[in-house]
Amino acid sequence: MSFTGQRIDENKWDNGKVKSSHSNASRINKSLSDFKKELEDLCYDAWDKNINITTRYLSSNLKKNKQSDKGFFDHMDQFIELGKKKWQDGTVTKFTTMKNHLQTLATENRLKINY
């Protein structure tokens, strides 16, 4: 199944929601609520079309799992930019170097790198 991207300690939960005392409670609860609604909509649509609801069906139809217009290297650039705010310079250099090696590999071998 799909990972929601949320990690919360067990003691921060109350009745299926993040306690309001958590610094990002409203943002996380909204994200989880939106995710729940999307899953419910997928299920109702599948029932209307007599589609067997499986993990594969749900996972392949979730918006967050759809192919993005951005390529792998666009996402990697974004990842590195976000990391610059919290990583040490050496870590940024390592990820940038890895990205450059992957780009060289892709170019020299006429490969398209994606995920």
FIRO-984630 format. One record per residue (C-alpha): residue number from 1; residue in three letters; x, y, z. Coordinates in Angstrom, 3 decimals, padded with zeros to 6 digits. Example, Ala and Ser with C-alpha at 12.3 -4.5 7.8 and 13.67 -1.06 7.14 Angstrom:
# residues 2
REC/1/Ala/012.300/-004.500/007.800
REC/2/Ser/013.670/-001.060/007.140
END
This chain:
# residues 115
REC/1/Met/000.000/000.000/000.000
REC/2/Ser/001.058/003.602/-000.129
REC/3/Phe/002.964/005.359/002.597
REC/4/Thr/001.295/008.580/003.759
REC/5/Gly/004.570/010.327/004.493
REC/6/Gln/003.567/011.009/008.089
REC/7/Arg/005.553/009.753/011.084
REC/8/Ile/004.106/010.504/014.477
REC/9/Asp/004.908/009.008/017.863
REC/10/Glu/002.123/006.813/019.210
REC/11/Asn/001.549/009.090/022.211
REC/12/Lys/000.719/012.013/019.870
REC/13/Trp/-002.409/010.262/018.502
REC/14/Asp/-005.955/010.603/019.812
REC/15/Asn/-008.984/008.947/018.168
REC/16/Gly/-007.307/008.568/014.782
REC/17/Lys/-005.973/012.116/014.629
REC/18/Val/-002.799/013.856/015.680
REC/19/Lys/-003.274/015.672/018.979
REC/20/Ser/-003.569/019.430/018.643
REC/21/Ser/-000.564/019.841/020.936
REC/22/His/001.670/018.569/018.095
REC/23/Ser/003.268/021.478/016.206
REC/24/Asn/002.029/020.333/012.770
REC/25/Ala/-001.244/018.735/013.861
REC/26/Ser/-003.593/020.692/011.610
REC/27/Arg/-001.426/020.215/008.503
REC/28/Ile/-000.955/016.493/009.139
REC/29/Asn/-004.612/015.892/009.999
REC/30/Lys/-005.684/017.695/006.808
REC/31/Ser/-003.255/015.647/004.748
REC/32/Leu/-004.541/012.414/006.285
REC/33/Ser/-008.157/013.519/005.805
REC/34/Asp/-007.500/014.296/002.131
REC/35/Phe/-005.799/010.918/001.708
REC/36/Lys/-008.769/009.148/003.322
REC/37/Lys/-011.219/010.984/001.032
REC/38/Glu/-009.200/010.034/-002.043
REC/39/Leu/-009.230/006.368/-001.000
REC/40/Glu/-012.978/006.492/-000.351
REC/41/Asp/-013.585/008.087/-003.756
REC/42/Leu/-011.493/005.395/-005.448
REC/43/Cys/-013.494/002.681/-003.686
REC/44/Tyr/-016.869/004.204/-004.604
REC/45/Asp/-015.744/004.583/-008.215
REC/46/Ala/-014.545/000.961/-008.299
REC/47/Trp/-017.827/-000.280/-006.843
REC/48/Asp/-019.787/001.698/-009.453
REC/49/Lys/-017.703/000.095/-012.211
REC/50/Asn/-017.675/-003.387/-010.625
REC/51/Ile/-013.900/-003.280/-010.328
REC/52/Asn/-012.291/-005.597/-007.799
REC/53/Ile/-010.621/-003.376/-005.198
REC/54/Thr/-007.094/-004.586/-004.590
REC/55/Thr/-003.981/-003.048/-003.131
REC/56/Arg/-002.568/-002.806/-006.654
REC/57/Tyr/-005.702/-001.022/-007.920
REC/58/Leu/-005.637/001.521/-005.109
REC/59/Ser/-001.900/002.089/-005.279
REC/60/Ser/-001.857/002.600/-009.044
REC/61/Asn/-004.776/005.040/-008.938
REC/62/Leu/-003.685/007.244/-006.043
REC/63/Lys/-002.794/010.741/-007.238
REC/64/Lys/000.486/010.722/-005.341
REC/65/Asn/001.574/007.579/-007.215
REC/66/Lys/000.792/008.902/-010.700
REC/67/Gln/003.702/009.717/-012.972
REC/68/Ser/004.881/013.275/-012.582
REC/69/Asp/005.803/015.571/-015.446
REC/70/Lys/009.086/016.143/-013.662
REC/71/Gly/011.896/013.767/-014.379
REC/72/Phe/014.133/011.935/-011.973
REC/73/Phe/016.847/014.594/-012.059
REC/74/Asp/014.331/017.417/-011.466
REC/75/His/013.218/015.609/-008.327
REC/76/Met/016.795/014.967/-007.297
REC/77/Asp/017.614/018.684/-007.712
REC/78/Gln/014.617/019.542/-005.546
REC/79/Phe/015.714/016.963/-002.963
REC/80/Ile/019.222/018.461/-002.832
REC/81/Glu/017.869/022.016/-002.546
REC/82/Leu/015.674/021.028/000.392
REC/83/Gly/018.597/019.204/001.971
REC/84/Lys/020.827/022.283/001.835
REC/85/Lys/018.760/023.766/004.651
REC/86/Lys/019.580/020.966/007.069
REC/87/Trp/022.612/019.071/005.759
REC/88/Gln/026.271/019.799/006.161
REC/89/Asp/028.154/020.941/003.056
REC/90/Gly/029.813/017.536/002.629
REC/91/Thr/026.443/015.803/002.393
REC/92/Val/025.239/018.247/-000.269
REC/93/Thr/028.456/017.632/-002.204
REC/94/Lys/027.997/013.844/-002.006
REC/95/Phe/024.425/013.993/-003.347
REC/96/Thr/025.405/016.456/-006.082
REC/97/Thr/028.302/014.224/-007.107
REC/98/Met/026.025/011.171/-007.166
REC/99/Lys/023.533/013.053/-009.346
REC/100/Asn/026.325/014.066/-011.735
REC/101/His/027.570/010.461/-011.981
REC/102/Leu/024.047/009.241/-012.727
REC/103/Gln/023.597/011.901/-015.412
REC/104/Thr/026.901/010.911/-017.011
REC/105/Leu/025.937/007.232/-016.881
REC/106/Ala/022.573/007.989/-018.478
REC/107/Thr/024.070/010.140/-021.225
REC/108/Glu/026.954/007.807/-022.093
REC/109/Asn/024.738/004.722/-022.184
REC/110/Arg/021.646/006.386/-023.662
REC/111/Leu/019.579/005.467/-020.620
REC/112/Lys/016.541/007.147/-019.199
REC/113/Ile/016.662/007.080/-015.419
REC/114/Asn/013.281/007.147/-013.707
REC/115/Tyr/011.455/005.633/-010.803
END
